[in-house]
Amino acid sequence: MKKLLVLLVLLSLVLGSAFAQGSAETATVSYPTGPVSVIVPYSAGGGTDLVARALVDAAKGSFPKNISVENRTGGGGAVGMSYGANAKPDGSVITMITVELVTLPHTGTGAGLYYDQFKPIMMVNSAYSAVTVQANSPYNTLKEFLDAAKTKTMRVGNSGVGAIWHLAAAGLGKSAKSLIQPYPV
């Protein structure tokens, strides 16, 4: 399980694109030849979206024919990632890929997506998780929280069924032999 989580973290938030291999004739063509869309498979305002927008803002000067973020939501990221996987492989579509690319096929919502449909070109970030409670909560440590979860159901918010944080919450509950119930928010 630990190896799987490490693999999932390494694969998370990789900026990928299915660029064509290019022949000797196309090697002389400068990139980009037109506008570029960066597909974010989640809603505007989330972590992946904010990272993509910061990258696009920093890169605007290198993309004279425009570069923009396009949010394509649904299916836990499957809609946007499917769009990127099926886009013309000319570099006009770059797709933000997250760990859900690896988890979605196992939840039945992967829409036929697999990591080898993308060519990673840059890892933009990785994220650590945290367990937080309200400031006025009676739990001051993780141990106190887990001890309480052994006698009563504790709902743990996460980003959605099959998402990495849902799996992390479920794994925490299982390893602690507790009544932690992952609950998408």
C-alpha angles and dihedrals in degrees: 000000000000091000090050092051091049090050091048092050091050090050094046122109096003113160104227139177137177098234118181116251091240128216130235089268094055093045089081094055112096120231128267106034093176143359118321125216121205106207117215110191093206139062123287114269099035125115097266091048093049092050091048092049092050091050093047092048091051092046099047093101091058093051106063093175092053137271121211143171118249119191113212107177136186143080094049090295096320095112095056095038090049089052090053093045091053098041121114105276095236100108094255089113122052117182129209104225123198135186089271087078086074098038101043097072089057093053094051093247099092095108090216093302121155132174093243090067088074135060110215113224102169139008105220102185148328126220136216121217127231136194110224133177134189114284091246093050118126089231116092099165137034089246092057090049094048092046090054090047089061091066103032138027113266118196114217118197121224141162098269147304111308093011118130093254091051089053091046092053091047090048091049091051093048096047091047091047087230141138094253109152115198107223122188113229 
